[in-house]
Amino acid sequence: MDKIIIEGGRPLQGEIKISGAKNGALPIIAATLLCPGTHTIRNVPELRDIRTILQLLETLGVTWQRVDTNTLEINSDNVTEFEASYELVKTMRASVLVLGPLLARLGQARVSLPGGCAIGARPIDFHMRGFEKLGAQLELTQGYVDAKVSGSLRGGTIYFDVPSVTGTENILMAAVLAEGTTVIKNAAKEPEIGNLIDMLVGMGADIEGRSTDRLTVHGVKKLGQADIAIIPDRIETGTYLIAVGAVGGDVTLTHCNPSHLPALFEKLRYSGLHLEKGKDTIRVIRSGNLKNVDLKTMPYPGFATDLQAQMMALMTLTNGLSVIHENIFENRFMHVAELRRMGADIMVDGGKAIVKGAGKLTGAQVMATDLRASASLVVAGLAAQGVTEISRVYHLDRGYDDLVGKLSAVGAKIWREAE
Ligand code: EPU
């Protein structure tokens, strides 16, 4: 296992190229199971989660090759198996995304039920109820969800109590080949869902309501090959914007989509950062002091829960009080204890954290607990006085393409060492 070491306090200067979105690529790769053919997926990031989903697809009969660094050709002519094992699902919950396409294509799927994880219980009851509405029978045996349908899936109306990202994606993938019309009410509106819809429509699916909370899917008999580019990773983009805010400097992010971060822009501008949006670039400059802001995580277009930990690290560097409400996941404050080791003054009360900014952090040995918590420790380490050592960095490898390389190229003193 590797650790990351950061010598903090060096302002960042230069350009960072943003990679394709992890959470865009995962459902899109799963959707290649829907029909035979060779599907081309472009702008795929190099991440551990991507390797995991490809490994899962291989166990189902799929073959794939990398035609260049970021382009995959996935051949799903032979999908013979329909089980996602506990071994794979426990390393990556997004493995449940094969349920929808397998049900649609083979009429059956067996997927290990994900357990709780570092950020909360994260049940998949919405997905399961949705499949039942489409005519599938579901049973829970020995920790596995067994889903079957006699004949083909049929359209139905599904309402989510709260918008679920992978829930919406899973139902969409099942509904595109169902008989009749499916309506998803209170659907999630994250840009990654738009990316999946663009792929499915390109394959011949009939979907109305893109980017709204009401999606209507008119089932089609057949789908064709996909050719789709993954959208830029808005969470990677946000993480680097926050990093520049934390340590200072002048950085231009390229290959990104500035329109995908409305809530973060608002908060960072209020915090005192200068942000210039281009068509697919964002220039961020921090010269003066940081101002404290409050925030609440919400489904898109609200403030992303996946940026809450990084923003909390930034708030420890102000000289004021910041109240952060985590409304999506019940246990997403694991970074607090680690930030405290770096001198942060943070009080947690249920889903609320009160950050008393002290204007500085000091380097320490800290431990990564989940992907975004690790990113917040990197942000903190870049700004801290002295040396920060982050252990268990395999969490970061799940979701940040070449983080050390990208930050080193803009002047950070950051490197990996074997633990
Ligand atoms: N929920 C249920 N039942 C369900 C599904 C969700 O109660 O069946 C609840 C969840 O517990 C949560 C809320 O609904 O309180 C929203 O969760 P959602 O289903 O949207 O989360 P997800 O689809 O499991 C995706 C991302 C997460 C991101 C969340 C929220 C992927 C592969 N994962 O998870 O990404 O935090 O949406 O935006 O798209 C990450 O990248 O670090 C990450 C955790």
Residues whose N, C-alpha, C, O or C-beta is under 5 A from the ligand:
A	BS01	EPU	N23 A94 R122 P123 I124 D125 F126 H127 V162 P163 S164 V165 T166 G167 T305 D306 I328 F329 L371 R372
